[in-house]
Amino acid sequence: MIHVLVSDSMSSEGLQPLLDAAHINVVQKKVEEVDHELHLFDALLVRSATKVTEELFEKMTNLKIVGRAGVGVDNIDIEAATKHGVVVINAPNGNTISTAEHTFAMMASLLRHIPQANVTVKSNEWNRSAFVGTELYSKSLGIIGFGRIGGEIAKRARVFGMNILVFDPFLTKDRAEKIGVSNCTLDELLTNADIITVHTPLIKETRGILNKETIAKTKKGVYLLNCARGGIIDEAGLIHHLENGHVAGAALDVFEVEPPVNNKLLKFDNVIVTPHLGASTKEAQLNVAAQVTQEILNFLDGKPVTSSINLPTLTKELFDKIQPFYHLAKKMGNIVSQCMKVPVQEVAIQYEGSVAELETSFITKALLSGFLGARVDITVNEVNAGMIAKERGISFSEKITSNNSGYENLLEVKVFGDNQNFVLRGTHVPHYGERIVGINDFNIDFYPTGHLLYIQHQDKPGVIGRVGKVLGDHEVNIATMQVGRKEKGGEAIMMLAFDRPLDDTLTSQLAAYDDIVSVKSIDL
């Protein structure tokens, strides 16, 4: 008999396959109510209320899998789960339609003043002239971030006769043409869109992507929507442009701090708000419960799962062998992604030495998940990385080579993009750990961790000194520095490590020097 604990309230219809399984005993109680029986459970299903901590993993000694009926896994200690050999899954697609429909409902309500008109009519007022609206037809809709939700919004916008502009640095021209949207730069979207909606993950590059400066570039009378993550639209910048009349209105389902107590945005009549309802439909709640239930059943029956957040099930022996290369590959994918800020068509991975004797397909998926993680608006893992790459029009391959590089093991990734390619080589050295030993045609040696700055420059006297002076003027201390060059006076690179992230002003100042070709900030 397999024992499953469902510790949070969720759709009984979605749970039905588990409840009907003769070999599964389902207990629907809070963790505190079964404290002395926690060691018996093979699986745990939660929503957001249950906190799945290191302490809970210590108690649930028989636990094999945790299922989160929803997208976010902030309430689950993923690192502790991996350490204890517990697979964590979620339901990444369950709220796609729900969020897309909510965004469209907010858009229509915003342009037709429906919430405001509703309040006045219920207050026994009848002032039709005060609520003259704006049609969606023929308007240009700007979508920032074009994952699953952005794609669903585009489908609906086409039916309404809207012109669709998309900014997504990783959307290829071929995919944009196939979908029927205009692929443009952020500035092109800002200056041409009548309505702008954001659908990106909240990461360093997207936090405050709509701010005081970027909103100023938009059309006067623009409408802004955020049903994705609080913080993608900088609230102070939005308030500024609502006050000066540049922004005609905003629709917000999410906020930088939730609930938004004493938030000045709530005082504007032309701002409509909802309490984070993007995923709050009966269908979405049913879908996430059903999806995670099916994944639990698949896992318990020995079948593959497609929404694992961490490592799939591995024997301890295999896990111990693969783990160093898994972490190295994931970091290498992340580095390449941050250095290649263009659409990518192909990722090629090559293995040499002892690493080639392991299960390289799993390491390849780890590299892909590191590469794709910051590029898409859903959770990417070793199980679904290949599928997501295919959806984005990215091909990938792996190759075993007998080349003798001089390293006991070597991973090489080549990425081919729009008018730009990138090569990264890494190795894992016993007792020393992960090392990056090559970038493009340059030999280099650095530890991939923390806050890094990758600079391409000309090998001329004074360049390194100028970099040091700029950093010193900003009171930034260099932790480590590695340099590489092809020949005297030719192309060269340097990789610097810092104890804290660098701001964009500093990197822009460095990039302005004539002998510096490019400056890229990398955070791991």
Backbone torsions as a table, in degrees:
resi	resn	phi	psi	omega
1	MET	NA	132.1	177.6
2	ILE	-99.1	133.4	-176.1
3	HIS	-107.9	127.9	-178.6
4	VAL	-123.2	129.8	177.4
5	LEU	-105.1	123.9	173.8
6	VAL	-106.9	102.9	-168.8
7	SER	-94.8	-9.5	177.5
8	ASP	-124.0	157.6	179.4
9	SER	-69.2	131.6	175.4
10	MET	-153.1	169.0	-173.3
11	SER	-55.6	121.2	178.4
12	SER	-66.2	-32.6	177.5
13	GLU	-65.4	-39.0	177.9
14	GLY	-66.9	-32.0	-179.1
15	LEU	-82.0	-9.2	-170.2
16	GLN	-53.4	-41.4	178.9
17	PRO	-58.4	-35.8	176.4
18	LEU	-69.2	-43.1	-178.0
19	LEU	-65.5	-29.8	-178.2
20	ASP	-83.6	-15.8	-176.4
21	ALA	-71.9	122.4	-175.3
22	ALA	-65.9	-28.3	-176.0
23	HIS	-92.7	6.6	-177.6
24	ILE	-121.2	129.3	175.3
25	ASN	-102.4	114.7	-177.7
26	VAL	-102.3	125.4	177.2
27	VAL	-113.5	121.0	-179.4
28	GLN	-106.5	85.8	-180.0
29	LYS	-145.8	160.2	175.4
30	LYS	-71.5	155.6	-178.5
31	VAL	-55.4	-41.3	-177.4
32	GLU	-63.6	-27.5	-176.7
33	GLU	-78.7	-14.6	-179.6
34	VAL	-126.1	33.2	-173.2
35	ASP	-54.3	-41.0	-176.3
36	HIS	-82.0	-3.5	-179.6
37	GLU	-115.0	5.3	-174.6
38	LEU	-58.5	-31.2	-177.3
39	HIS	-68.5	-10.0	-176.8
40	LEU	-86.8	-21.3	-168.0
41	PHE	-82.7	136.0	177.1
42	ASP	-89.4	-27.9	-175.9
43	ALA	-141.0	151.2	-179.9
44	LEU	-132.6	127.8	175.6
45	LEU	-111.7	130.3	-177.7
46	VAL	-137.6	164.2	164.4
47	ARG	-110.6	-124.5	-177.1
48	SER	-102.0	-14.4	-174.2
49	ALA	-73.8	-41.8	-178.1
50	THR	-76.2	128.9	177.1
51	LYS	-95.8	114.0	-176.5
52	VAL	-95.5	96.1	-170.2
53	THR	-107.4	174.1	174.3
54	GLU	-56.1	-41.4	-179.9
55	GLU	-61.9	-40.6	179.4
56	LEU	-67.2	-39.8	176.9
57	PHE	-62.1	-35.1	178.6
58	GLU	-64.1	-35.0	-179.7
59	LYS	-79.3	-36.3	-175.8
60	MET	-90.9	71.2	-171.5
61	THR	-68.0	-19.0	-179.6
62	ASN	-100.1	3.2	-173.8
63	LEU	-68.0	134.1	-179.3
64	LYS	-117.0	-26.3	-175.0
65	ILE	-153.2	141.5	173.3
66	VAL	-118.1	128.6	177.9
67	GLY	-111.4	126.8	177.5
68	ARG	-103.7	113.9	180.0
69	ALA	-78.1	78.4	-177.1
70	GLY	158.1	-172.5	-176.4
71	VAL	-93.0	-55.0	-174.4
72	GLY	-67.9	141.3	179.3
73	VAL	-123.7	30.0	-179.2
74	ASP	-62.6	-25.0	-178.0
75	ASN	-87.2	5.2	-179.1
76	ILE	-120.1	128.1	176.9
77	ASP	-78.4	94.8	-175.1
78	ILE	-64.7	-40.8	-179.3
79	GLU	-62.2	-42.8	178.7
80	ALA	-65.8	-38.3	178.5
81	ALA	-61.0	-45.8	179.9
82	THR	-62.7	-42.7	180.0
83	LYS	-60.4	-36.5	-178.6
84	HIS	-89.3	5.6	178.1
85	GLY	72.0	26.2	-177.9
86	VAL	-102.5	127.2	177.4
87	VAL	-79.7	136.4	176.6
88	VAL	-114.1	127.3	178.4
89	ILE	-123.7	159.3	174.6
90	ASN	-137.9	-171.9	179.1
91	ALA	-120.8	80.6	-170.6
92	PRO	-69.2	-20.5	-174.8
93	ASN	-106.1	-2.2	-171.5
94	GLY	-64.9	-27.7	-176.0
95	ASN	-111.7	14.3	-178.4
96	THR	-59.6	-53.2	-178.4
97	ILE	-66.0	-41.4	-179.0
98	SER	-58.1	-46.8	-178.6
99	THR	-69.0	-40.5	178.6
100	ALA	-61.9	-44.6	179.9
101	GLU	-66.4	-38.9	179.5
102	HIS	-64.1	-40.8	178.2
103	THR	-60.8	-43.8	-178.6
104	PHE	-68.1	-37.4	177.1
105	ALA	-63.6	-41.3	177.9
106	MET	-64.4	-38.8	179.9
107	MET	-62.6	-48.9	179.6
108	ALA	-64.0	-41.5	179.9
109	SER	-64.4	-37.3	-178.6
110	LEU	-66.7	-46.4	-175.8
111	LEU	-76.2	-21.3	178.8
112	ARG	-105.7	7.2	175.1
113	HIS	56.0	35.6	-173.8
114	ILE	-65.0	-46.4	-179.8
115	PRO	-60.9	-41.7	-178.7
116	GLN	-67.1	-41.4	179.9
117	ALA	-66.1	-38.0	178.5
118	ASN	-58.8	-43.8	-178.8
119	VAL	-63.3	-43.7	-176.4
120	THR	-68.7	-41.1	179.4
121	VAL	-62.7	-40.9	178.7
122	LYS	-70.4	-14.4	175.0
123	SER	-96.2	17.9	177.3
124	ASN	66.7	29.4	173.6
125	GLU	-106.3	154.6	179.5
126	TRP	-142.5	82.1	-172.5
127	ASN	-122.2	77.2	-174.6
128	ARG	-62.7	-37.4	-175.7
129	SER	-66.5	-20.9	-179.2
130	ALA	-77.3	-11.8	-173.4
131	PHE	-127.1	40.7	175.1
132	VAL	-69.1	123.1	-172.6
133	GLY	-99.8	-169.8	-179.6
134	THR	-127.5	135.3	-179.2
135	GLU	-77.7	151.8	173.1
136	LEU	-80.2	-29.9	-176.8
137	TYR	-55.0	131.6	177.6
138	SER	70.6	1.1	177.8
139	LYS	-78.8	154.1	177.0
140	SER	-92.6	118.4	179.2
141	LEU	-100.3	120.9	177.2
142	GLY	-96.4	123.1	179.6
143	ILE	-111.9	115.8	177.6
144	ILE	-97.1	110.6	-175.7
145	GLY	98.0	116.3	-172.3
146	PHE	-124.7	63.1	172.2
147	GLY	-89.4	-150.0	-177.5
148	ARG	-62.8	-44.9	-177.7
149	ILE	-67.4	-44.7	177.4
150	GLY	-58.5	-39.1	178.4
151	GLY	-65.3	-39.8	178.5
152	GLU	-67.1	-36.4	177.4
153	ILE	-65.7	-40.0	178.8
154	ALA	-60.7	-39.9	178.2
155	LYS	-58.2	-45.9	-177.6
156	ARG	-70.2	-36.5	-179.2
157	ALA	-65.5	-36.5	178.4
158	ARG	-62.2	-39.8	179.1
159	VAL	-62.9	-32.1	179.2
160	PHE	-83.6	4.6	177.6
161	GLY	75.6	28.9	-178.3
162	MET	-94.3	152.1	173.7
163	ASN	-90.4	127.0	-170.1
164	ILE	-109.2	119.6	175.9
165	LEU	-108.5	134.5	-177.2
166	VAL	-126.2	131.1	167.7
167	PHE	-114.2	114.1	173.5
168	ASP	-151.2	110.9	-174.3
169	PRO	-56.1	-17.7	-174.0
170	PHE	-112.6	13.1	175.5
171	LEU	-86.3	119.9	-179.3
172	THR	-77.4	157.2	179.8
173	LYS	-62.6	-40.3	-178.9
174	ASP	-61.9	-44.1	-179.1
175	ARG	-67.6	-39.4	179.0
176	ALA	-61.6	-42.9	179.5
177	GLU	-65.8	-39.4	-179.8
178	LYS	-64.3	-39.5	-178.0
179	ILE	-78.1	-26.1	179.9
180	GLY	89.9	37.6	177.1
181	VAL	-123.8	160.8	177.9
182	SER	-92.9	117.6	179.0
183	ASN	-85.5	119.6	-174.4
184	CYS	-139.8	170.3	175.7
185	THR	-76.6	167.4	178.4
186	LEU	-62.1	-43.3	-179.2
187	ASP	-63.7	-38.6	178.0
188	GLU	-63.8	-40.9	178.4
189	LEU	-65.0	-45.7	-177.4
190	LEU	-60.6	-41.2	-174.7
191	THR	-81.3	-16.1	-174.5
192	ASN	-113.9	-15.5	-175.4
193	ALA	-83.6	138.4	172.8
194	ASP	-84.5	-31.0	-178.7
195	ILE	-134.2	136.8	-179.6
196	ILE	-127.9	128.8	176.9
197	THR	-125.8	142.8	-175.9
198	VAL	-109.4	136.7	-179.3
199	HIS	-146.4	58.4	179.4
200	THR	-117.2	163.2	167.9
201	PRO	-69.5	159.4	177.3
202	LEU	-91.0	97.7	178.0
203	ILE	-129.0	179.7	-176.8
204	LYS	-53.7	-44.5	-175.6
205	GLU	-71.3	-23.1	-176.0
206	THR	-105.4	-13.2	178.9
207	ARG	-63.5	121.4	-179.6
208	GLY	67.2	29.0	-179.9
209	ILE	-63.3	-29.7	168.4
210	LEU	-103.6	106.7	-176.4
211	ASN	-134.1	-170.4	-175.9
212	LYS	-56.6	-41.2	-177.3
213	GLU	-75.7	-45.0	-176.6
214	THR	-73.6	-35.0	177.6
215	ILE	-64.9	-31.4	179.2
216	ALA	-63.3	-21.1	179.8
217	LYS	-82.1	-11.6	-176.3
218	THR	-78.5	168.6	175.2
219	LYS	-62.3	143.7	171.5
220	LYS	-66.1	129.4	-176.2
221	GLY	94.2	14.4	179.5
222	VAL	-69.3	153.0	174.3
223	TYR	-112.5	136.7	-177.2
224	LEU	-120.8	140.4	179.0
225	LEU	-132.0	142.1	172.8
226	ASN	-138.5	104.8	173.3
227	CYS	-119.5	26.1	-176.0
228	ALA	-109.0	-81.4	-178.2
229	ARG	-139.2	135.8	174.7
230	GLY	-63.0	132.8	-179.6
231	GLY	110.1	-18.4	176.9
232	ILE	-67.8	-39.4	169.3
233	ILE	-97.1	120.5	178.0
234	ASP	-68.6	118.1	-172.6
235	GLU	-66.7	-36.8	179.0
236	ALA	-64.6	-41.1	177.6
237	GLY	-65.6	-39.7	177.9
238	LEU	-63.7	-44.8	179.2
239	ILE	-58.7	-43.3	179.5
240	HIS	-56.2	-46.0	-175.6
241	HIS	-83.5	-15.7	168.2
242	LEU	-73.7	-38.4	-179.3
243	GLU	-68.2	-37.2	-179.6
244	ASN	-88.1	0.9	174.7
245	GLY	83.8	4.1	-179.8
246	HIS	-68.5	-40.1	177.8
247	VAL	-92.5	124.5	-177.1
248	ALA	-75.1	-26.8	-179.8
249	GLY	178.7	162.8	179.4
250	ALA	-141.2	147.5	175.5
251	ALA	-124.0	122.1	-173.0
252	LEU	-128.3	126.3	173.3
253	ASP	-105.6	-12.3	-176.9
254	VAL	-135.8	156.7	-175.5
255	PHE	-139.7	162.2	178.2
256	GLU	-62.9	-37.5	174.9
257	VAL	-127.3	126.8	-179.1
258	GLU	-121.5	135.4	-3.6
259	PRO	-71.3	155.9	-174.2
260	PRO	-82.5	66.6	-177.5
261	VAL	-69.4	130.6	179.0
262	ASN	59.1	27.1	178.3
263	ASN	-79.1	127.6	-175.6
264	LYS	-62.2	-24.4	179.6
265	LEU	-61.7	-28.0	-177.4
266	LEU	-70.6	-11.7	-177.2
267	LYS	-90.1	-9.4	-178.6
268	PHE	-84.9	130.0	178.5
269	ASP	-67.9	-26.3	-178.2
270	ASN	-95.2	18.2	172.7
271	VAL	-115.7	121.9	176.7
272	ILE	-108.4	143.8	-172.4
273	VAL	-137.2	153.8	172.5
274	THR	-137.7	154.5	-174.8
275	PRO	-85.9	66.2	176.3
276	HIS	55.6	60.8	-174.5
277	LEU	-102.6	7.6	-174.8
278	GLY	-50.5	-40.8	-177.7
279	ALA	-102.2	8.5	-172.4
280	SER	-94.2	73.2	168.9
281	THR	-128.8	157.4	178.0
282	LYS	-59.7	-39.9	-178.4
283	GLU	-65.9	-42.7	-179.8
284	ALA	-64.5	-42.1	179.0
285	GLN	-64.5	-37.5	175.1
286	LEU	-66.1	-44.1	-176.9
287	ASN	-61.9	-46.3	-177.1
288	VAL	-66.6	-37.5	177.8
289	ALA	-66.7	-42.2	-179.4
290	ALA	-66.7	-41.2	-178.9
291	GLN	-64.5	-46.8	-177.7
292	VAL	-70.6	-32.3	176.2
293	THR	-63.0	-45.1	179.8
294	GLN	-64.9	-38.7	177.9
295	GLU	-64.1	-41.0	177.5
296	ILE	-61.6	-45.2	179.0
297	LEU	-61.3	-44.3	178.7
298	ASN	-59.0	-45.9	-177.6
299	PHE	-64.3	-47.5	-177.7
300	LEU	-66.2	-24.1	178.0
301	ASP	-92.4	7.2	177.2
302	GLY	81.1	14.7	179.2
303	LYS	-95.4	159.6	-179.8
304	PRO	-69.6	149.9	174.5
305	VAL	-109.0	154.1	-174.4
306	THR	-114.4	1.7	-178.0
307	SER	-132.6	40.3	177.2
308	SER	-73.5	135.4	178.5
309	ILE	-85.4	-34.9	-177.4
310	ASN	-117.0	-145.3	-177.4
311	LEU	-73.1	140.9	170.1
312	PRO	-68.0	173.1	-179.1
313	THR	-64.3	126.9	177.1
314	LEU	-135.5	151.4	171.8
315	THR	-67.6	154.6	-178.7
316	LYS	-60.1	-38.7	-179.0
317	GLU	-63.0	-47.1	-179.8
318	LEU	-67.9	-39.4	179.6
319	PHE	-60.1	-44.7	-177.9
320	ASP	-63.1	-35.9	-179.6
321	LYS	-74.2	-40.0	-174.6
322	ILE	-81.3	-30.5	-170.4
323	GLN	-49.5	-47.6	-179.0
324	PRO	-59.6	-40.2	-178.5
325	PHE	-77.7	-29.2	175.0
326	TYR	-59.7	-50.3	-179.0
327	HIS	-66.7	-40.6	178.3
328	LEU	-62.1	-47.1	-178.3
329	ALA	-62.1	-41.2	-179.4
330	LYS	-63.9	-41.4	178.1
331	LYS	-66.8	-39.3	178.7
332	MET	-62.9	-41.9	176.2
333	GLY	-60.6	-40.3	179.7
334	ASN	-65.7	-43.4	179.8
335	ILE	-62.0	-47.5	-179.3
336	VAL	-60.3	-41.3	-178.9
337	SER	-62.5	-39.9	-179.2
338	GLN	-75.1	-23.1	178.7
339	CYS	-88.7	-20.0	-178.6
340	MET	-109.7	82.9	-178.1
341	LYS	-87.7	47.4	178.8
342	VAL	-138.6	162.8	173.9
343	PRO	-59.6	143.6	-176.1
344	VAL	-120.2	137.5	179.2
345	GLN	-103.0	-28.7	-173.0
346	GLU	-147.8	140.5	173.0
347	VAL	-126.0	121.1	-178.6
348	ALA	-118.4	126.4	-178.7
349	ILE	-114.3	136.4	179.9
350	GLN	-126.6	137.6	-178.5
351	TYR	-117.8	141.5	179.5
352	GLU	-140.6	139.3	175.7
353	GLY	86.9	-150.8	-172.4
354	SER	-62.9	-29.6	-179.6
355	VAL	-63.6	-28.3	-178.6
356	ALA	-67.7	-15.4	-179.7
357	GLU	-84.4	-7.9	-178.0
358	LEU	-92.8	-175.5	177.8
359	GLU	-78.5	84.7	-172.7
360	THR	-67.9	-25.5	-179.5
361	SER	-61.2	-35.8	178.3
362	PHE	-69.0	-39.7	178.7
363	ILE	-66.6	-37.9	176.8
364	THR	-59.9	-44.8	179.3
365	LYS	-65.5	-33.2	176.7
366	ALA	-64.2	-42.4	178.1
367	LEU	-63.4	-43.3	178.5
368	LEU	-62.2	-40.1	-179.1
369	SER	-66.0	-37.3	175.5
370	GLY	-65.9	-37.5	-180.0
371	PHE	-69.2	-42.3	-173.8
372	LEU	-85.7	-18.3	-171.1
373	GLY	-53.2	-41.3	-178.1
374	ALA	-90.7	1.5	-174.8
375	ARG	-104.4	-13.8	-176.5
376	VAL	-126.9	163.9	-173.8
377	ASP	-99.2	19.8	177.0
378	ILE	-131.2	165.8	178.0
379	THR	-68.9	129.7	177.5
380	VAL	-111.0	136.5	179.5
381	ASN	-143.3	-178.6	-175.2
382	GLU	-66.6	-21.9	-179.4
383	VAL	-82.4	-42.9	-173.4
384	ASN	-101.1	0.2	-176.4
385	ALA	-58.9	-43.9	-179.7
386	GLY	-62.7	-42.1	179.8
387	MET	-65.0	-42.6	-179.1
388	ILE	-67.1	-39.9	177.1
389	ALA	-59.2	-44.4	179.6
390	LYS	-62.3	-42.0	178.5
391	GLU	-60.5	-33.7	-178.0
392	ARG	-88.5	5.7	178.9
393	GLY	75.1	25.2	-179.5
394	ILE	-106.8	120.1	175.7
395	SER	-89.5	152.5	178.1
396	PHE	-143.3	152.2	-178.1
397	SER	-147.9	159.1	174.2
398	GLU	-132.2	149.3	-175.0
399	LYS	-141.3	139.1	173.4
400	ILE	-100.3	129.8	-178.3
401	THR	-126.0	152.7	177.4
402	SER	-100.4	10.5	179.2
403	ASN	-55.8	142.8	-179.9
404	ASN	-103.9	93.8	-178.6
405	SER	-83.3	-13.7	-175.3
406	GLY	97.8	-6.6	178.0
407	TYR	-99.8	147.4	179.0
408	GLU	-65.1	-30.2	173.8
409	ASN	-150.7	151.0	-178.5
410	LEU	-151.0	133.4	171.8
411	LEU	-112.3	132.2	176.4
412	GLU	-128.8	129.8	177.1
413	VAL	-120.3	130.1	175.9
414	LYS	-115.9	127.8	-178.7
415	VAL	-118.7	129.9	-177.7
416	PHE	-114.5	122.1	-177.3
417	GLY	-130.4	-169.0	179.5
418	ASP	-66.4	104.0	176.9
419	ASN	59.7	24.1	-179.6
420	GLN	-157.8	134.8	175.4
421	ASN	-123.7	160.8	-178.9
422	PHE	-150.4	138.6	-180.0
423	VAL	-127.0	134.7	178.7
424	LEU	-135.1	135.8	179.4
425	ARG	-123.3	138.3	-179.1
426	GLY	-142.8	159.1	178.4
427	THR	-144.3	161.6	173.8
428	HIS	-118.8	121.3	-176.1
429	VAL	-108.4	122.8	177.5
430	PRO	-52.7	135.6	179.0
431	HIS	74.3	-11.6	178.7
432	TYR	-116.1	-24.9	176.3
433	GLY	88.7	-152.2	-173.6
434	GLU	-78.1	140.2	175.6
435	ARG	-140.6	140.0	168.2
436	ILE	-96.7	122.7	-171.9
437	VAL	-116.4	0.8	177.9
438	GLY	-163.7	137.8	174.2
439	ILE	-129.6	118.6	-174.8
440	ASN	52.1	-123.0	-178.4
441	ASP	-95.5	11.9	-175.8
442	PHE	-104.0	137.9	169.4
443	ASN	-87.2	137.8	-178.3
444	ILE	-156.5	168.6	-179.1
445	ASP	-149.6	105.9	177.6
446	PHE	-148.1	159.8	-178.5
447	TYR	-90.4	120.9	-175.4
448	PRO	-79.4	88.3	178.6
449	THR	-157.7	156.6	172.6
450	GLY	74.7	-141.7	-174.9
451	HIS	-108.7	117.2	-174.0
452	LEU	-120.1	156.8	175.6
453	LEU	-131.5	118.4	-178.7
454	TYR	-104.0	117.8	-175.9
455	ILE	-120.2	126.1	171.0
456	GLN	-100.2	131.5	-173.9
457	HIS	-153.6	174.2	174.4
458	GLN	-89.9	139.0	-177.8
459	ASP	-77.6	80.8	-179.9
460	LYS	-127.6	150.6	178.5
461	PRO	-59.3	137.3	174.3
462	GLY	97.2	-15.8	-178.0
463	VAL	-64.7	-49.3	179.7
464	ILE	-62.6	-37.4	178.4
465	GLY	-62.6	-41.5	179.6
466	ARG	-65.3	-39.0	177.4
467	VAL	-61.7	-45.1	179.1
468	GLY	-62.0	-38.2	-179.8
469	LYS	-66.6	-43.0	179.1
470	VAL	-61.1	-45.0	179.5
471	LEU	-63.9	-41.2	178.6
472	GLY	-64.2	-40.3	178.4
473	ASP	-61.6	-29.1	178.5
474	HIS	-93.0	7.2	179.7
475	GLU	57.9	40.8	177.3
476	VAL	-105.0	124.4	-178.3
477	ASN	-93.3	133.3	178.7
478	ILE	-85.4	124.3	178.5
479	ALA	-79.7	-50.7	176.2
480	THR	-143.2	161.1	179.1
481	MET	-148.6	130.6	177.0
482	GLN	-127.9	141.9	-179.6
483	VAL	-127.6	157.8	176.8
484	GLY	-151.9	147.4	178.3
485	ARG	-148.7	159.1	177.5
486	LYS	-87.9	-45.6	-179.7
487	GLU	-154.4	160.9	-179.1
488	LYS	-59.3	127.5	177.3
489	GLY	79.9	1.8	-178.4
490	GLY	-100.6	-148.5	179.2
491	GLU	-70.8	144.8	-180.0
492	ALA	-149.0	163.2	176.4
493	ILE	-135.5	159.0	169.2
494	MET	-140.8	146.9	178.1
495	MET	-126.6	118.3	-178.1
496	LEU	-113.2	144.8	178.2
497	ALA	-116.9	144.0	-177.1
498	PHE	-133.9	162.7	179.7
499	ASP	-84.8	-12.1	179.8
500	ARG	-145.2	159.5	179.7
501	PRO	-67.7	152.4	178.3
502	LEU	-96.3	146.7	179.4
503	ASP	-84.7	162.4	-174.7
504	ASP	-65.3	-29.9	179.6
505	THR	-60.8	-42.6	-178.7
506	LEU	-66.0	-47.5	-178.5
507	THR	-64.9	-35.0	177.7
508	SER	-65.7	-39.1	178.9
509	GLN	-63.8	-41.3	177.8
510	LEU	-65.5	-41.9	-177.3
511	ALA	-66.1	-18.6	-177.3
512	ALA	-75.9	-16.5	179.9
513	TYR	-68.1	140.2	-174.9
514	ASP	-61.0	-38.4	-175.4
515	ASP	-86.0	0.4	176.4
516	ILE	-100.9	120.9	-175.6
517	VAL	-80.5	-45.7	-179.6
518	SER	-156.5	155.0	178.1
519	VAL	-133.6	124.3	-179.9
520	LYS	-127.8	127.4	176.3
521	SER	-89.8	132.6	-177.5
522	ILE	-125.6	126.5	177.8
523	ASP	-118.5	124.1	-179.0
524	LEU	-118.3	NA	NA
